[in-house]
Amino acid sequence: MQHLEEQIAHLNRTVEELSDVVARQQEEISHLTRRIEMLMQREAAREQEATGGIIIGDERPPHY
């Protein structure tokens, strides 16, 4: 009986540790998601402000 109680105590501690890890990971995922959204908005704003001068492949820039 004591062995089972020890196992249960160990499993409870492991579950609590894993729960903490998952909570930290969720916070980090949320933070990174917000940053990605911010970067996507910033890039969309840049594309709207762009003059359309996109260099493709080996094409020379207009100042050559």
N, C-alpha and C positions, 0 to 999 in steps of 0.2 A: 504494500500500500504506500509506503514512504517513497518507493521508487517512482510510482505513478505521480505522486504529488510533486516530486522534483522535476519530472518530465513536464508536467503541466506548467509549473512555474517557469521553467526554461522556455517553453513554447510561448507563454504569455509575454515574456520579456522580448523574445524574438519578434513577435507580432507587433509589439509597441515600437521597437526599433525600425521595423520595416514601414510601419505607418508614418513615422517621422521622416523617413527617407522619401516616401511617396509624397508627403506634404511639401517637403523642400523642392522636390522635382517639379511639382505642380506650380509652385511659386515661380521657379525659374522658367518654366515653359510659358507661363502667363507674361512674365517680364519680356522674354524674347519675342513672343507674339506681338506685344505692343511695340517693341522696337522695329520689328519687320513691317508692321503696318505704317509706322512713322516714316520709315525709309521708302516704302512704296508710294506714300503720298508725296514725299519730297521728290522722288524720281518722276512721278506723274506731273508735278508742277514744273520740273525742269523740261520735260518733253513739251509741255504747252508753251513754254517760253522760248524753246529752241527755234533757231532760224531755218531749220531744215537742212543744215549742212552736215550730212552724214557721209563719211568716207567709207567706201565699200572696197574691200580687197586691196588691190594694188593701185587704186585710183589715187592720183596726186591731189594733195590739198590745193585749194584755189590760189594760194599765194605763190605757187611755183610758176 
